[in-house]
Amino acid sequence: MQFKHPELLYALLLLIIPVIVHLFQLRKFQKENFTNVAFLKQISIQTRKSNTIKKWLILLTRLGVIAMIVLAFAQPFLTQSDSATREKETVVYIDNSFSMQAKGASGQLLKQALQDVVTNIPEEEVFTIITNTDTYKNISIKDARNNILQIPYTSEQLSAKGISLKAQKEFSKNPASEKRLIMISDFQDTGEQYSIDHENMALYYVQTKPVVENNITIDSLYPIGGDVGKIKLTAQLSTQENQDTNIPVSLYNGEQLMAKATASFDNNLETEVTFEIKNNTDFKGSVTIEDPLLSFDNTLYFNSNTTRPIKVLSINEHSNSEFLSRIYTMPEFEYTATAINDLDYSKIPNYNFIILNEVTTPSQALANALATFSDKGGSVLCILSEDGDRQSYINILSKLGNIQLGETVASPKLVTNINYDHPIYANVFDNRIKNFQYPSIENTFALRNGDPVLSFEDGSHFITTKNSIYVTAGGINTKNSNFKNSPLIVPTLYNMAKQSLALPRLYFTNGISTQYDIPISLQEDAILSLARDQNPSDIHIPLQRTFGNKVTITTGTQPEEAGIYNVVYKDSTLQQVSYNYSRSESILRYQTIQPKEGANYHTSVVNLFDSLKDSDRIQSLWKWFVIFALIFLLLEILIIKYFK
C-alpha cells in the first residue's frame, strides 16, 4: 500500500493526546460514609472494574477514529505495477503510408486506428504523435481531435531506424520518467525487420491487418513501337492471388475517355494491356482500373509531348559523315553537317550535341568555342584522326574535360570490353555479352584521365568520357577501323546524343531524384515552375540550372503528389511531366512481429490501451478508511450509551 500524501502520516502523533487524557484524568473522587460498608464496598469494586473496561474501549474507538481520519487524508492506494506512479512520456507512431488504405474489419486501417486512438486515450493526457511525414508534439485529444482524425496518407514510409530516431527526439532526458513508444502499423514486409533498440523505453507494437490481402495494381507503362504516326503503350498489371474475373482498364487523355480494354490474368499473377495513341502530339494520359483494396496504385499518369528534336552538329574535314546522318534522323534529331572551313561559330550555342569528326588540326578559336559550349551544358564527341596534329589535340582536350593524350600507338587493337554500367548502355543489352564481333583500330592515341565507355583488350580506353565530353582514341574511318560495321556504333553514338538533352520520360516516380532538360533559352534570373494540372494552385519551384539553350531541372522529394505537372514559364506552359507513386507498397506482405523482453505485441489499439489502463490503474482506499472512522465513531456512541 502506498500513499499519495505520505507526509500527512505525521498526524498520527496526535494519537498520543487521548492516551494522555486517559492516563491522567483530572477527575477527583469524594468520599461518602455509609452504614453498610461491606455491601457498598462490593458494589464499588464492581463499578470500578466496569468503568475501567469501558474507558479502555472508548479510548480504542477514539484512537481508531483519529487514525482512520489521518490515513484517509493521506490517500492510500494500491497499484498493479511499479510504473503506475511514475511520470509518463508517450510517443505514438501512426503509419500513414499507402498500405494502410487496405480495408480492415471496421474500414480502412489508418482511419480505424486514428478513431481508436482518439477514443481510448484520456482527453486530458498529453502525448506526441509522429507519422511518416509530420509530428504533433505535446497534444491532447481534447485540443487536437480533428487534426488527428484528418492525418493524410503519404507515399513515404519510415524505416524502423527512422521511427526510433524520430521518437527519441521527442522524449525528454528525464531519467525518472517512463518513456513509451507505441507503434501502430501494418508492418509491411519491406525486407527489413522492425527491430528497435528499446533499452531506454517501453515498446508496444500494434499490428493492424486487412481482411483481404489480394491487391491489383498497375505496375508500369512502356512503349513498344507502333505504326507510322502512332505509338503502342503496354500497361503491366499484377495481382497477388489468382484472379478469376476480368479487370476493366481505361485510357484517358485528360478527362476524356480514349479507350477501354480488359485485363485477363488467366491463372497468372501478371498480365498486359496494350493501347495505341498518336505520336508526336501532346497527350496528358492516365491508365486506370477499379480495385477497392488500395486506391493509390489504381491510376498511372503519363504524358507524351510534341517531339522536340535534339540538335546535332557534325564538324567535318576529310572524313565521310554519311554514317552520322543515318544515325541521327528525324523526328528525334535535327542533324546538320558542316565543313571546318564553313563553320559559323555564332551558331554553336544553338546545338545540343557537337561531333568533331576527325578534324586534323582544330584551331584555338574552335577549342575555345567548344569549351564555352561545354560549360553551358552541351555535349561534345571528339573523334580523333590518326593523321591529326597531336599538339592541337592536346590543346583542345585540355580545355574539354582535361583529358590527357599520350603517344601514338601504331599496332592494331581489338575493342573487347564494354562498360555495361555506363548510362550510355542502360537498357541496351539484355545480358552481358562475352563473345561478340570485336571491332579493331589500327592507329590510336593513349587516353588518360577519363572514364571508359569502350576499352581495348590491354585495358586502355578506346572511348573515354568526362563531364559530357567523349573522346575516341583513334579515327573510325574505314581505312583505320571497322568500328562503323560493328553493332556497337549505333547505340553508342545514338545515346551520346540522347543524353545531351535529357527530355522527360513517359513518367517519373515521386520521392526519387530525377533530372531532365527543358529546351529553352532563359535569362539568368528567370525560373521555371511545376504546376499540377489537376490543381493549378499546387505550384513547386524545383532545383534548376540554366544553360545556353536548355534548363536542367532536378526534383527530389517534391512534388509529393502523383499527377501530371505543367512546366510553366511566366504564364506559358512549355510541356508536361508526369509523376506516379512508387508501387513498393502495393504488395501486401506483412512481417511477423515477435514479442521480446521489454516489447509488447497487440493486434488492436483498443486491446493495447485497455492493458495500459490496467497496468496504470490506481485503486484508491481513502473511502474505506472514512467508513472505518465512522464505524469506530458509531462504536464509541454505542459503548457510551449502552455499556453499563
C-alpha positions in Angstrom: 0.0 0.0 0.0 1.2 3.5 -1.0 0.2 7.0 0.0 -0.4 9.9 -2.2 0.4 12.3 0.7 2.6 10.3 3.0 3.7 13.5 4.8 0.3 13.6 6.5 1.1 10.4 8.3 3.0 12.6 10.8 -0.5 13.5 12.1 -0.7 10.0 13.7 1.3 11.5 16.5 -2.0 13.1 17.6 -2.9 9.6 18.9 -0.9 10.4 22.0 -3.4 13.0 23.1 -6.3 10.7 24.0 -3.8 8.3 25.6 -2.5 11.1 27.9 -6.1 12.2 28.7 -6.9 8.7 29.6 -3.9 8.1 31.8 -4.0 11.4 33.7 -7.7 12.0 34.2 -8.2 15.2 36.3 -11.5 14.0 37.8 -11.5 14.0 41.7 -13.5 11.4 43.8 -15.3 12.5 47.0 -15.7 10.0 50.0 -19.1 9.3 51.5 -19.7 7.3 54.7 -22.4 4.6 54.7 -23.6 2.2 57.5 -23.5 -1.0 55.4 -19.8 -0.7 54.4 -19.3 -4.3 53.2 -22.2 -4.1 50.8 -21.1 -0.8 49.4 -17.5 -1.9 49.1 -18.6 -4.8 46.9 -20.6 -2.5 44.6 -17.7 -0.1 44.4 -15.3 -2.7 43.3 -17.6 -3.9 40.6 -18.3 -0.4 39.3 -14.6 0.5 39.1 -13.9 -2.6 37.0 -16.7 -1.8 34.7 -15.6 1.8 34.3 -12.1 0.7 33.6 -13.1 -1.6 30.7 -15.5 1.0 29.3 -12.8 3.7 29.4 -10.3 1.4 27.5 -12.9 0.6 24.9 -13.7 4.3 24.4 -10.0 5.0 24.2 -9.6 2.4 21.5 -12.5 3.7 19.4 -11.2 7.3 19.6 -7.8 6.2 18.6 -9.3 4.3 15.7 -11.3 7.4 14.6 -8.3 9.6 14.6 -6.1 7.0 12.9 -8.6 6.3 10.2 -9.2 10.0 9.5 -5.4 10.7 9.2 -4.9 7.7 6.9 -7.9 8.8 4.8 -6.3 12.3 4.3 -3.0 10.6 3.3 -5.0 8.9 0.5 -3.7 5.3 0.5 -3.8 3.3 -2.8 -2.8 0.0 -4.4 -1.2 -0.4 -7.9 -0.9 -3.2 -10.4 2.8 -2.4 -11.2 5.6 -0.2 -10.1 5.3 2.0 -13.2 1.8 3.2 -12.3 3.0 6.0 -10.1 5.9 7.2 -12.5 5.6 10.2 -14.8 4.7 9.0 -18.3 6.0 10.2 -21.7 4.1 8.7 -24.6 5.0 8.9 -28.3 2.6 7.2 -30.7 3.9 6.4 -34.2 1.0 6.0 -36.6 1.9 4.6 -40.0 0.1 6.7 -42.6 1.7 5.1 -45.7 -0.5 4.0 -48.6 -0.6 0.3 -47.5 -2.8 1.5 -44.6 -5.5 2.2 -47.1 -6.4 -1.5 -47.1 -9.7 -2.5 -45.6 -9.8 -3.9 -42.1 -12.8 -5.3 -40.2 -14.1 -1.8 -39.5 -12.9 0.2 -42.5 -9.6 1.4 -43.7 -6.7 0.5 -41.4 -5.5 4.1 -40.9 -8.9 5.6 -40.3 -9.8 2.9 -37.8 -6.5 3.3 -36.0 -7.0 7.1 -35.7 -10.5 6.6 -34.4 -9.3 4.1 -31.8 -6.6 6.5 -30.6 -8.9 9.4 -30.0 -11.4 7.2 -28.3 -9.1 5.3 -25.9 -6.6 8.0 -24.9 -7.9 10.1 -21.9 -8.8 13.6 -23.2 -6.5 15.4 -20.8 -3.5 13.2 -21.3 -0.6 14.9 -23.1 1.3 12.9 -25.6 3.1 13.1 -29.0 2.1 11.7 -32.4 4.6 11.1 -35.1 3.8 9.9 -38.7 5.9 9.3 -41.7 5.9 13.0 -42.6 4.7 15.1 -39.6 5.0 15.4 -35.8 2.2 16.5 -33.5 4.1 17.4 -30.3 2.6 17.6 -26.8 -1.0 17.5 -27.7 -4.2 16.2 -26.1 -7.2 14.6 -27.6 -9.3 17.4 -26.3 -7.4 20.0 -28.3 -6.3 18.0 -31.4 -9.0 15.6 -32.1 -9.8 16.9 -35.6 -6.2 17.2 -36.6 -5.6 13.6 -35.6 -8.6 12.3 -37.5 -7.5 14.1 -40.6 -4.0 12.7 -40.8 -3.5 12.2 -44.6 -1.9 9.2 -46.5 1.6 9.6 -47.8 3.9 7.8 -50.2 6.7 8.0 -47.7 7.4 5.1 -45.3 9.8 5.4 -42.4 12.2 2.5 -41.6 12.5 1.0 -38.1 15.6 3.1 -37.5 13.9 6.2 -38.8 11.0 5.7 -36.4 13.4 5.1 -33.5 15.4 8.3 -34.2 12.3 10.4 -34.7 10.8 9.1 -31.4 14.0 9.6 -29.4 14.0 13.3 -30.4 10.6 13.7 -28.8 11.5 12.1 -25.4 12.9 14.3 -22.6 16.2 13.4 -20.9 14.5 12.9 -17.5 15.7 9.5 -16.3 12.8 9.2 -13.7 10.0 9.3 -16.3 8.8 6.2 -18.1 9.1 6.5 -21.9 6.6 4.6 -24.0 6.8 4.2 -27.8 3.6 2.9 -29.3 3.9 1.8 -33.0 0.6 1.4 -34.9 1.2 -0.1 -38.3 0.5 -3.0 -40.6 4.3 -3.6 -40.6 4.6 -4.3 -44.3 7.4 -6.6 -45.2 10.0 -4.4 -47.0 12.9 -6.8 -46.3 13.9 -5.0 -43.1 12.9 -6.3 -39.7 11.3 -3.8 -37.3 13.9 -4.2 -34.7 14.2 -1.2 -32.4 16.6 -0.5 -29.6 14.2 -0.1 -26.6 16.8 -0.1 -23.8 15.6 3.2 -22.5 11.9 2.9 -23.3 8.9 0.6 -23.3 8.0 -0.6 -26.8 4.4 -1.5 -27.8 3.6 -3.0 -31.3 0.1 -2.8 -32.6 -0.2 -4.6 -35.9 -3.3 -4.0 -38.0 -4.1 -6.3 -40.9 -6.5 -6.1 -43.7 -9.3 -8.6 -44.2 -8.4 -9.3 -47.8 -4.7 -9.2 -49.0 -5.3 -9.5 -52.8 -4.4 -6.2 -54.4 -4.4 -5.5 -58.1 -2.0 -2.8 -59.3 -0.9 -1.0 -62.5 2.9 -1.7 -62.2 4.3 0.1 -65.2 3.8 1.5 -68.7 6.2 1.4 -71.5 6.2 2.0 -75.3 6.7 -1.0 -77.7 6.8 0.8 -81.1 3.8 1.2 -83.4 2.6 2.0 -86.9 3.5 5.3 -88.7 2.3 8.2 -86.7 1.3 6.1 -83.8 2.9 4.6 -80.7 1.8 1.5 -78.8 1.9 1.6 -75.0 1.8 -1.5 -72.8 0.4 -1.4 -69.3 1.6 -4.1 -67.0 -0.8 -5.2 -64.2 -0.2 -7.6 -61.3 -2.1 -9.4 -58.6 -1.1 -11.4 -55.6 -3.7 -14.2 -56.0 -5.2 -15.9 -59.0 -7.9 -13.7 -60.4 -11.0 -15.3 -61.9 -12.7 -12.2 -63.2 -11.5 -9.8 -65.9 -10.5 -6.3 -64.9 -11.6 -3.3 -67.0 -8.7 -0.9 -67.9 -9.4 2.6 -69.1 -7.2 5.1 -71.0 -7.8 8.8 -70.6 -6.5 11.9 -72.2 -7.1 14.5 -69.5 -10.8 13.9 -68.6 -11.7 12.3 -72.0 -12.0 8.6 -72.2 -10.0 7.4 -75.2 -10.1 3.6 -75.0 -11.1 0.7 -72.8 -9.6 -2.8 -72.6 -9.9 -5.9 -70.4 -7.1 -7.4 -68.4 -7.4 -11.2 -68.0 -4.9 -12.9 -65.7 -5.8 -16.5 -66.8 -4.3 -18.0 -63.6 -1.2 -15.8 -63.9 -0.2 -13.2 -61.4 0.8 -10.7 -64.2 -0.8 -9.6 -67.4 -0.5 -6.8 -70.0 -2.9 -4.5 -71.8 -1.9 -2.5 -75.0 -3.2 0.8 -76.1 -2.3 2.9 -79.2 -2.0 6.7 -79.2 -0.9 9.3 -81.8 2.8 10.0 -81.9 4.3 13.5 -81.8 1.3 15.0 -80.0 0.6 16.4 -76.5 -1.2 13.6 -74.6 -2.0 14.0 -70.9 -2.6 10.4 -70.3 -3.7 8.2 -67.4 -4.4 4.4 -67.2 -7.0 3.5 -64.5 -8.5 0.4 -63.0 -11.2 -0.2 -60.3 -9.8 -2.0 -57.3 -11.4 -1.4 -53.9 -8.5 -2.6 -51.7 -5.8 0.1 -52.4 -6.6 3.2 -54.4 -3.2 4.8 -54.8 -2.0 2.3 -57.4 -5.2 2.2 -59.4 -4.0 5.1 -61.7 -0.8 5.6 -63.6 -0.2 9.0 -65.1 1.9 9.6 -68.2 2.4 12.1 -70.9 3.6 12.3 -74.4 4.8 15.7 -75.5 5.2 17.0 -79.0 8.7 15.8 -80.1 11.4 18.3 -79.7 14.4 17.2 -81.9 17.8 17.1 -80.4 20.1 19.4 -82.5 23.3 17.6 -83.6 26.2 19.3 -85.4 28.9 17.4 -87.2 32.1 19.4 -87.9 34.0 17.5 -90.7 37.3 17.9 -92.5 38.1 14.9 -94.9 36.2 12.1 -93.2 32.9 10.9 -94.5 29.9 11.8 -92.3 27.2 10.0 -94.1 27.0 7.3 -91.4 26.1 10.0 -88.9 23.2 11.2 -91.0 21.8 7.7 -90.9 22.0 7.5 -87.1 20.6 11.0 -86.4 17.3 11.1 -88.2 14.1 13.0 -87.8 11.9 13.4 -85.7 14.3 12.6 -82.8 17.2 14.6 -84.2 17.8 17.6 -86.3 21.2 16.8 -87.9 23.5 19.4 -89.5 26.9 18.7 -91.1 29.4 21.4 -91.9 33.0 21.6 -93.1 35.5 23.0 -90.7 36.2 25.9 -93.1 32.5 26.8 -93.3 31.7 26.6 -89.6 29.7 29.6 -88.2 30.9 29.9 -84.7 28.0 32.1 -83.7 25.5 29.2 -84.2 27.4 26.7 -82.0 25.3 27.6 -78.9 22.1 26.6 -80.7 23.1 22.9 -80.7 22.9 20.2 -78.1 25.5 17.8 -79.4 28.6 18.5 -81.4 30.8 16.0 -83.1 34.3 17.0 -84.1 34.7 14.4 -86.8 38.4 13.6 -87.4 39.4 17.3 -87.8 43.2 17.0 -88.0 44.2 20.5 -86.8 41.5 22.0 -84.6 42.2 25.7 -84.1 42.5 27.6 -80.8 39.3 29.5 -81.7 37.4 26.2 -82.1 38.8 24.9 -78.8 37.6 28.0 -77.0 34.2 27.9 -78.7 33.7 24.2 -77.8 34.9 24.8 -74.2 32.3 27.5 -73.8 29.7 25.3 -75.4 30.5 22.5 -72.9 30.5 24.9 -69.9 26.9 25.8 -70.8 25.7 22.2 -70.8 26.5 21.0 -74.3 28.0 17.6 -75.1 30.9 17.1 -77.4 32.3 14.0 -79.2 35.9 14.3 -80.4 36.7 11.6 -83.0 40.4 11.9 -83.2 42.2 11.3 -86.6 45.2 9.0 -86.8 46.7 11.8 -89.0 45.8 14.6 -86.6 48.2 17.0 -85.0 48.9 15.7 -81.6 49.7 19.1 -80.0 46.4 20.6 -81.4 44.6 17.6 -79.8 46.4 18.1 -76.5 45.3 21.8 -76.5 41.7 21.2 -77.2 41.3 18.2 -74.9 42.9 20.2 -72.0 40.0 22.6 -72.4 37.4 19.9 -72.8 37.5 17.9 -69.5 41.2 18.0 -69.2 41.6 14.5 -70.8 45.2 13.7 -71.3 46.6 12.5 -74.6 49.6 10.1 -74.8 51.8 8.9 -77.7 50.5 7.3 -80.9 50.3 3.5 -80.9 50.8 2.1 -84.4 49.7 -1.5 -83.7 46.2 -2.9 -84.2 44.0 -3.3 -81.1 40.7 -5.0 -80.5 37.8 -3.4 -78.6 36.9 -6.2 -76.2 35.5 -4.5 -73.1 32.1 -2.8 -72.7 31.3 -0.7 -69.6 27.8 -2.1 -69.2 27.3 0.1 -66.1 27.7 3.3 -68.1 24.5 5.3 -68.6 25.1 5.1 -72.4 24.3 1.4 -72.4 21.4 1.5 -69.9 18.6 -0.8 -71.3 20.7 -1.6 -74.4 21.7 -5.2 -73.6 19.5 -7.9 -72.2 22.6 -9.6 -70.7 26.3 -9.1 -70.6 27.8 -10.4 -73.9 31.1 -12.2 -73.6 31.6 -13.2 -77.3 30.8 -10.7 -80.0 32.4 -9.4 -83.2 35.3 -7.3 -81.8 35.9 -4.1 -83.8 39.6 -3.3 -84.4 41.5 0.0 -84.6 44.8 0.3 -86.4 46.4 3.5 -85.1 45.4 5.0 -81.8 46.4 7.6 -79.1 46.8 6.7 -75.5 44.0 8.3 -73.4 44.1 9.0 -69.7 42.1 10.8 -67.0 38.6 9.7 -68.2 36.0 7.0 -67.5 36.0 4.2 -70.0 33.0 3.5 -72.3 34.7 1.0 -74.5 38.2 -0.4 -73.8 40.8 -2.4 -75.7 42.0 -5.8 -74.7 45.0 -4.4 -72.9 42.7 -2.2 -70.7 43.5 1.1 -72.4 40.5 3.3 -73.4 39.0 3.4 -76.9 36.2 5.7 -76.0 36.6 7.7 -72.7 34.3 10.3 -71.2 34.4 13.1 -68.6 31.8 15.8 -67.9 29.8 15.1 -71.1 32.9 15.1 -73.2 33.5 11.9 -75.3 36.8 11.1 -77.0 37.8 8.2 -79.3 41.4 7.1 -79.2 41.6 6.9 -83.0 39.7 7.5 -86.2 36.8 5.4 -87.1 37.1 5.8 -90.9 37.2 2.6 -92.9 40.9 2.9 -93.5 41.8 2.9 -89.8 38.9 0.9 -88.3 36.0 -1.4 -88.9 34.0 0.2 -86.0 31.4 1.5 -88.4 30.5 -2.1 -89.2 30.2 -3.0 -85.5 26.7 -3.2 -83.9 28.1 -1.1 -81.1 28.3 2.1 -83.1 24.6 2.8 -83.3 23.6 2.6 -79.6 26.9 4.3 -78.6 26.5 7.4 -80.8 22.7 7.4 -80.5 22.7 7.5 -76.7 25.5 10.1 -76.6 23.3 12.5 -78.4 20.1 11.4 -76.5 21.9 12.2 -73.2 22.9 15.7 -74.4 19.3 16.7 -74.0 17.6 14.6 -71.3 13.9 15.1 -72.3 11.3 14.0 -69.8 10.3 10.3 -69.9 6.7 9.0 -70.0 6.6 9.4 -66.2 8.8 9.7 -63.1 8.4 8.3 -59.6 7.7 10.5 -56.6 10.4 10.7 -54.0 13.2 9.6 -56.3 15.7 12.2 -57.5 15.2 12.8 -61.2 16.7 15.1 -63.7 15.6 16.2 -67.2 16.1 19.1 -69.6 13.7 21.7 -70.9 14.9 23.1 -74.3 14.5 26.8 -73.8 16.8 29.9 -73.6 16.1 31.9 -70.4 17.6 35.0 -68.9 19.9 34.4 -65.9 17.2 35.3 -63.2 14.3 33.6 -64.9 12.8 30.5 -63.3 10.6 27.6 -64.3 7.9 26.2 -62.0 5.8 23.0 -61.8 2.1 23.4 -61.5 -0.2 20.4 -61.0 -2.5 20.0 -64.0 -5.3 18.8 -61.7 -4.8 21.7 -59.2 -3.1 24.7 -60.8 -2.6 26.4 -57.4 -0.3 23.5 -56.4 3.0 25.1 -57.5 6.5 23.9 -56.9 9.8 25.6 -57.7 12.3 22.8 -58.5 16.0 22.9 -58.3 17.1 24.2 -61.8 20.2 25.2 -63.7 20.1 27.4 -66.7 22.4 26.7 -69.7 22.6 28.4 -73.0 19.8 26.6 -74.8 18.3 24.5 -72.0 17.3 24.4 -68.4 18.1 21.3 -66.3 15.5 20.5 -63.7 16.2 18.3 -60.7 13.5 17.0 -58.5 13.9 15.1 -55.2 11.2 14.8 -52.6 9.0 17.3 -54.5 6.4 17.0 -55.9 4.8 14.7 -53.3 1.5 14.0 -55.1 1.1 11.9 -58.2 -0.3 13.6 -61.3 0.6 15.5 -64.4 2.5 18.7 -63.9 2.9 21.6 -66.3 6.4 23.1 -66.7 5.5 26.8 -66.6 7.5 29.9 -67.6 5.6 33.0 -66.6 2.1 32.3 -68.0 3.1 29.8 -70.7 3.1 26.0 -70.4 6.2 24.6 -72.1 5.4 20.9 -71.7 4.1 18.4 -69.2 5.8 15.9 -66.9 4.1 13.0 -65.0 4.8 11.6 -61.6 3.5 8.4 -60.0 3.7 6.9 -56.6 6.1 4.1 -56.1 4.5 0.7 -56.2 6.6 -0.7 -53.4 3.6 -0.8 -51.1 1.3 -2.5 -53.5 2.5 -6.0 -52.4 0.6 -6.8 -49.2 3.0 -8.9 -47.4 3.5 -8.4 -43.6 6.1 -9.2 -41.1 5.5 -11.4 -38.1 6.4 -9.4 -35.0 8.0 -11.5 -32.3 7.4 -10.3 -28.7 10.6 -9.6 -26.9 11.6 -8.6 -23.4 10.6 -5.0 -22.9 8.4 -5.1 -26.1 4.7 -6.0 -26.2 2.6 -7.1 -29.1 -1.1 -6.3 -29.7 -3.5 -6.9 -32.5 -5.7 -3.8 -31.9 -5.4 -0.3 -30.5 -8.3 -1.0 -28.1 -6.5 -4.0 -26.5 -3.3 -2.1 -26.1 -4.9 0.9 -24.2 -7.0 -1.5 -22.1 -3.8 -3.2 -20.9 -2.1 0.1 -20.3 -5.1 1.3 -18.3 -5.0 -1.9 -16.2 -1.3 -1.5 -15.5 -1.7 2.2 -14.7 -4.8 1.7 -12.6 -4.6 3.0 -9.0 -7.0 1.5 -6.5 -7.8 4.3 -4.1 -8.5 3.3 -0.5 -9.4 6.5 1.3 -13.1 5.9 1.2 -12.7 2.7 3.1 -10.8 4.5 5.8 -13.5 7.1 6.1 -16.0 4.2 6.5 -13.8 2.7 9.2 -13.6 6.1 11.0 -17.5 6.2 11.0 -17.6 2.7 12.3 -15.3 3.5 15.2 -17.3 6.6 15.9 -20.5 4.6 16.0 -18.9 2.0 18.3 -17.9 4.8 20.7 -21.5 6.1 20.8 -22.9 2.7 21.4 -20.3 2.0 24.2 -21.1 5.2 26.0 -24.8 4.8 25.7 -25.4 1.0 26.3 -22.3 -0.3 28.2 -23.2 -0.4 31.9 
